[in-house]
Amino acid sequence: MNHVRSQFPVWGTVVDVDCSSAIVSGDDLSNGMQKVVEFCKFVDEDFSTYIDGSWVSRLRRGKTVIADCPADVREVWELCEQAKYLSDGAFDPWAVVGGFDPSGLVKGWAADICADMLVAAGAQHVQVNAAGDLSLRGGWFDSTDATVKPWKIGVVNPDKRQEVLKIFEITDGAIATSGSYERGAHITDPYTGMIAIGAKSATIVGAAGWLCDALATAVMVAGTDAARWFTQIELSGYQVWVIDRHENTSWSI
């Protein structure tokens, strides 16, 4: 089993990518990893709100319109529209200071693409961790008994970071957790324009990384009111696990 892991700074955080395969060489995996690193840099150049020349920064300043943006930016714009609709507007990248900001969706979107790039390069087991937004493919290979097992992803106690409160087992799919314990109170409630107070921590597990990422942000805004979203057919199969902000309790779907 050939194994490659890389940790690299991008998007104002550190992305951790782990992959292995018994069907391609270590060099093949390394080449695939290099393409992933390059792709992540391109994502930053297109979507960063801190790079003046990025397409998103130009959109925010009114220097361009979405129809004139490249395909990846138009795709993310459309996914943001879908997430806004599915969350009853609790996820709204247009209702932020400065204009359109897809940061609450784009890491999950990019993590999925990275994972699929590595699978295309021959990786059989992939974990892409973009600061709490994870895309997973093929489970992980346990060399001690030569078996493939689900990836085990823990969610920590936001008040006691050393304590893991919940573990999800995922073979193929995505998981995203949003909370104030990583970056402080950074999520804005689009309904009020104030800091979101719906939940202390929100974790979403499902097939698409972009949707898990966006919904985790949205549940931080809506809290228990978000439960009704998951009756929609588009969210069939998605799991939710939330730590309430106001009580020492959690709820799940």
GITA-V19018 format. One record per pair of residues at least 12 apart in sequence whose ideal C-beta (glycine too) atoms are under 7 Angstrom apart, sorted by sequence separation. I is the first residue (numbers start at 1). J is the second residue. D is the distance in Angstrom with one decimal. If there is no record, write none. Layout:
i=I j=J d=D
i=I j=J d=D
This chain:
i=5 j=17 d=6.8
i=126 j=138 d=6.2
i=139 j=151 d=6.2
i=204 j=216 d=4.8
i=240 j=252 d=5.9
i=5 j=18 d=4.6
i=80 j=93 d=4.9
i=91 j=104 d=6.4
i=115 j=128 d=4.9
i=125 j=138 d=4.4
i=154 j=167 d=5.0
i=203 j=216 d=6.5
i=240 j=253 d=4.3
i=55 j=69 d=5.0
i=114 j=128 d=4.7
i=124 j=138 d=4.9
i=125 j=139 d=6.2
i=153 j=167 d=6.9
i=202 j=216 d=4.8
i=239 j=253 d=6.7
i=4 j=19 d=5.7
i=55 j=70 d=6.7
i=125 j=140 d=5.3
i=136 j=151 d=4.8
i=152 j=167 d=5.4
i=153 j=168 d=4.9
i=17 j=33 d=6.4
i=125 j=141 d=5.3
i=3 j=20 d=4.3
i=111 j=128 d=4.5
i=152 j=169 d=5.7
i=153 j=170 d=6.2
i=202 j=219 d=3.7
i=2 j=20 d=6.3
i=55 j=73 d=4.7
i=119 j=137 d=5.4
i=202 j=220 d=5.1
i=1 j=20 d=5.4
i=2 j=21 d=5.7
i=17 j=36 d=6.0
i=111 j=130 d=4.5
i=134 j=153 d=6.1
i=150 j=169 d=3.8
i=151 j=170 d=5.2
i=110 j=130 d=6.6
i=115 j=135 d=4.0
i=150 j=170 d=5.7
i=161 j=181 d=6.6
i=199 j=219 d=5.7
i=1 j=22 d=5.0
i=114 j=135 d=6.8
i=150 j=171 d=4.7
i=158 j=179 d=5.0
i=179 j=200 d=6.3
i=198 j=219 d=6.7
i=199 j=220 d=5.1
i=219 j=240 d=6.7
i=4 j=26 d=6.4
i=80 j=102 d=5.3
i=83 j=105 d=6.0
i=111 j=133 d=5.3
i=115 j=137 d=5.0
i=153 j=175 d=5.3
i=155 j=177 d=5.7
i=179 j=201 d=3.8
i=198 j=220 d=5.7
i=2 j=25 d=6.1
i=107 j=130 d=4.4
i=111 j=134 d=6.6
i=112 j=135 d=4.7
i=158 j=181 d=4.2
i=198 j=221 d=5.0
i=219 j=242 d=5.9
i=230 j=253 d=5.0
i=2 j=26 d=4.2
i=107 j=131 d=6.6
i=111 j=135 d=4.1
i=127 j=151 d=5.8
i=177 j=201 d=6.5
i=178 j=202 d=5.1
i=196 j=220 d=4.8
i=198 j=222 d=4.9
i=199 j=223 d=5.0
i=4 j=29 d=4.2
i=15 j=40 d=6.0
i=80 j=105 d=5.7
i=108 j=133 d=4.4
i=177 j=202 d=7.0
i=196 j=221 d=4.4
i=198 j=223 d=3.1
i=4 j=30 d=5.5
i=46 j=72 d=6.2
i=76 j=102 d=5.2
i=79 j=105 d=6.2
i=107 j=133 d=4.5
i=177 j=203 d=4.4
i=227 j=253 d=6.2
i=2 j=29 d=5.8
i=6 j=33 d=5.2
i=46 j=73 d=5.8
i=224 j=251 d=6.6
i=175 j=203 d=6.6
i=176 j=204 d=5.4
i=4 j=33 d=5.4
i=8 j=37 d=5.6
i=76 j=105 d=6.7
i=10 j=40 d=4.6
i=76 j=106 d=5.7
i=79 j=109 d=6.5
i=175 j=205 d=4.7
i=187 j=217 d=5.9
i=207 j=237 d=6.7
i=6 j=37 d=6.7
i=10 j=41 d=6.2
i=206 j=237 d=6.3
i=139 j=171 d=4.4
i=173 j=205 d=6.6
i=174 j=206 d=6.2
i=189 j=221 d=5.0
i=206 j=238 d=3.8
i=11 j=44 d=5.6
i=76 j=109 d=6.1
i=138 j=171 d=6.9
i=173 j=206 d=6.3
i=174 j=207 d=6.9
i=176 j=209 d=7.0
i=187 j=220 d=5.0
i=205 j=238 d=6.8
i=206 j=239 d=6.9
i=10 j=44 d=5.5
i=136 j=170 d=5.0
i=138 j=172 d=6.7
i=173 j=207 d=5.5
i=174 j=208 d=6.3
i=187 j=221 d=6.7
i=204 j=238 d=6.2
i=205 j=239 d=4.1
i=137 j=172 d=5.7
i=170 j=205 d=6.6
i=174 j=209 d=3.7
i=136 j=172 d=6.4
i=176 j=212 d=3.9
i=204 j=240 d=5.9
i=136 j=173 d=6.0
i=168 j=205 d=5.5
i=175 j=212 d=6.2
i=176 j=213 d=4.4
i=60 j=98 d=5.2
i=136 j=174 d=6.9
i=174 j=212 d=4.7
i=178 j=216 d=3.8
i=203 j=241 d=4.6
i=60 j=99 d=3.8
i=135 j=174 d=5.0
i=177 j=216 d=6.1
i=178 j=217 d=5.2
i=59 j=99 d=6.7
i=60 j=100 d=5.9
i=134 j=174 d=6.4
i=176 j=216 d=4.3
i=202 j=242 d=4.9
i=59 j=100 d=5.2
i=134 j=175 d=5.0
i=201 j=242 d=7.0
i=158 j=200 d=5.2
i=178 j=220 d=5.1
i=201 j=243 d=4.2
i=133 j=176 d=4.6
i=158 j=201 d=4.7
i=199 j=242 d=5.0
i=200 j=243 d=4.6
i=56 j=100 d=6.6
i=132 j=176 d=6.5
i=199 j=243 d=6.5
i=200 j=244 d=6.5
i=132 j=177 d=4.9
i=199 j=244 d=6.4
i=200 j=245 d=4.4
i=56 j=102 d=6.7
i=199 j=245 d=5.5
i=198 j=245 d=6.9
i=155 j=203 d=5.2
i=197 j=245 d=5.8
i=132 j=182 d=6.6
i=49 j=101 d=5.6
i=49 j=103 d=6.8
i=47 j=102 d=6.3
i=47 j=106 d=5.0
i=112 j=174 d=6.4
i=43 j=106 d=6.9
i=108 j=174 d=6.3
i=43 j=110 d=4.9
i=108 j=176 d=5.4
i=40 j=110 d=6.5
i=39 j=113 d=6.8
i=40 j=114 d=6.9
i=135 j=209 d=4.8
i=39 j=114 d=6.6
i=166 j=241 d=5.7
i=133 j=209 d=6.2
i=36 j=114 d=4.7
i=39 j=117 d=6.7
i=133 j=213 d=5.0
i=36 j=117 d=5.6
i=35 j=117 d=6.0
i=36 j=118 d=6.4
i=32 j=117 d=6.4
i=158 j=243 d=6.3
i=32 j=118 d=5.0
i=155 j=241 d=6.8
i=32 j=121 d=2.9
i=31 j=121 d=6.8
i=32 j=123 d=6.4
i=29 j=121 d=6.7
i=96 j=188 d=5.7
i=28 j=121 d=6.1
i=28 j=122 d=5.3
i=29 j=123 d=6.0
i=95 j=190 d=3.6
i=11 j=107 d=6.4
i=112 j=208 d=6.7
i=17 j=114 d=6.5
i=112 j=209 d=3.9
i=24 j=122 d=3.2
i=92 j=190 d=3.8
i=111 j=209 d=4.9
i=112 j=210 d=6.7
i=19 j=118 d=4.8
i=23 j=122 d=5.8
i=90 j=190 d=6.8
i=109 j=209 d=6.2
i=21 j=122 d=5.3
i=23 j=124 d=6.5
i=89 j=190 d=6.2
i=108 j=209 d=3.6
i=109 j=210 d=3.8
i=21 j=123 d=4.9
i=22 j=124 d=6.6
i=108 j=210 d=4.7
i=20 j=123 d=6.8
i=21 j=124 d=4.6
i=19 j=123 d=4.0
i=20 j=124 d=6.7
i=108 j=212 d=5.5
i=20 j=125 d=4.8
i=105 j=210 d=5.2
i=108 j=213 d=2.9
i=19 j=125 d=6.5
i=107 j=213 d=5.9
i=19 j=126 d=4.7
i=105 j=213 d=5.2
i=18 j=127 d=4.6
i=104 j=213 d=6.4
i=105 j=214 d=4.4
i=104 j=214 d=5.8
i=17 j=128 d=5.2
i=16 j=129 d=4.3
i=104 j=217 d=4.0
i=15 j=129 d=6.9
i=15 j=130 d=5.1
i=13 j=131 d=3.9
i=20 j=141 d=5.7
i=91 j=214 d=4.7
i=91 j=217 d=5.5
i=91 j=218 d=3.9
i=83 j=211 d=6.4
i=87 j=215 d=6.5
i=90 j=218 d=3.9
i=79 j=210 d=5.2
i=83 j=214 d=3.7
i=87 j=218 d=3.8
i=90 j=221 d=4.3
i=90 j=222 d=4.4
i=90 j=226 d=6.9
i=1 j=141 d=5.6
i=88 j=229 d=6.8
i=1 j=143 d=6.6
i=87 j=229 d=6.0
i=86 j=229 d=6.2
i=86 j=232 d=6.2
i=86 j=234 d=5.9
i=86 j=235 d=6.5
